[in-house]
Amino acid sequence: MEPLPNSWADIQPDTIYQATNGLLVSFSQAQIQLGIKYDQNNKHLKAIEKGIVAPRGNIGLVPSEVEDYELKSKVLGKGGDRRFHGKILDGVLHFPGFFTEH
């Protein structure tokens, strides 16, 4: 199992990566393109790497309020207005390229 890269540009679509917290994650091509476009500082990757956190005041993964999605990445500060949502498929948190703004 490959470790989760630190940069969107280094991620291959539909490859399963392991975060340091043990979480297995994968990304669609659409999600990688969104990451390159909207997350130049790779904050969302750092949030995914950190894993599940308390929803208030933390960078990490928090529950998604969107139907059919379990978790979303949460970042603070610049770029924090977007959340990338992931679904758990066969034990892997997959990011298909869906995001919300708030």
C-alpha positions as CSV (number, residue, x, y, z in Angstrom):
1,M,0.0,0.0,0.0
2,E,1.5,3.3,-1.0
3,P,1.5,6.3,1.4
4,L,-0.8,9.2,0.6
5,P,1.3,11.7,-1.5
6,N,1.7,15.3,-0.2
7,S,0.7,16.8,-3.5
8,W,-2.4,16.4,-5.8
9,A,-0.1,16.3,-8.8
10,D,1.5,13.1,-7.4
11,I,-1.8,11.2,-7.0
12,Q,-2.9,8.6,-9.5
13,P,-6.7,8.1,-10.1
14,D,-8.3,5.1,-8.5
15,T,-5.1,4.1,-6.7
16,I,-5.6,3.2,-3.0
17,Y,-3.3,5.1,-0.7
18,Q,-2.8,4.7,3.1
19,A,-2.8,7.8,5.3
20,T,-0.5,7.8,8.3
21,N,-3.7,7.4,10.5
22,G,-4.3,4.0,8.7
23,L,-7.2,5.3,6.6
24,L,-7.4,3.9,3.1
25,V,-8.2,6.6,0.5
26,S,-8.6,6.9,-3.3
27,F,-9.5,9.7,-5.7
28,S,-11.2,10.0,-9.1
29,Q,-9.5,11.9,-11.9
30,A,-12.2,14.6,-11.4
31,Q,-11.2,14.9,-7.7
32,I,-7.5,15.2,-8.5
33,Q,-8.3,18.0,-11.0
34,L,-10.4,19.8,-8.4
35,G,-7.5,19.5,-5.9
36,I,-5.0,20.9,-8.4
37,K,-7.4,23.8,-9.2
38,Y,-8.7,24.7,-5.7
39,D,-6.2,23.4,-3.2
40,Q,-2.7,24.6,-4.3
41,N,-1.4,24.4,-0.8
42,N,-2.6,20.8,-0.4
43,K,-4.5,21.7,2.8
44,H,-7.3,19.2,1.9
45,L,-4.7,16.4,1.6
46,K,-3.3,17.3,5.0
47,A,-6.8,17.2,6.4
48,I,-7.4,13.7,4.9
49,E,-4.0,12.7,6.3
50,K,-5.0,13.9,9.8
51,G,-8.2,11.8,9.8
52,I,-11.4,12.2,11.7
53,V,-11.5,15.2,14.1
54,A,-14.2,17.1,16.1
55,P,-16.2,19.3,13.7
56,R,-15.5,22.6,15.4
57,G,-12.2,24.4,15.0
58,N,-10.2,21.6,13.6
59,I,-8.6,20.7,10.2
60,G,-9.4,17.1,9.2
61,L,-12.2,14.8,8.2
62,V,-15.7,15.6,9.6
63,P,-19.1,14.0,8.9
64,S,-20.7,15.0,5.6
65,E,-24.2,16.3,5.7
66,V,-24.7,15.3,2.1
67,E,-26.8,12.1,1.4
68,D,-24.7,9.1,0.3
69,Y,-21.4,10.7,1.5
70,E,-19.8,9.8,4.9
71,L,-17.0,12.2,5.4
72,K,-15.7,15.6,4.1
73,S,-12.4,17.3,4.3
74,K,-12.4,20.5,6.4
75,V,-9.7,23.1,6.2
76,L,-9.5,26.5,7.9
77,G,-8.3,29.9,6.5
78,K,-7.5,30.5,2.9
79,G,-9.3,27.8,0.8
80,G,-11.5,26.8,3.7
81,D,-14.7,27.7,1.9
82,R,-14.7,24.3,0.0
83,R,-15.2,20.8,1.3
84,F,-14.3,17.7,-0.6
85,H,-16.8,14.9,0.1
86,G,-16.0,11.2,0.2
87,K,-17.9,7.9,0.2
88,I,-16.7,4.7,1.9
89,L,-16.6,1.9,-0.6
90,D,-15.4,-1.5,0.5
91,G,-13.5,0.0,3.4
92,V,-11.8,2.8,1.2
93,L,-12.7,6.4,1.5
94,H,-13.2,7.4,-2.1
95,F,-13.4,11.0,-3.3
96,P,-15.3,11.0,-6.5
97,G,-14.9,14.7,-7.3
98,F,-17.9,16.2,-5.4
99,F,-17.4,19.4,-3.4
100,T,-19.6,22.0,-1.6
101,E,-19.0,25.6,-0.9
102,H,-20.3,27.5,2.1
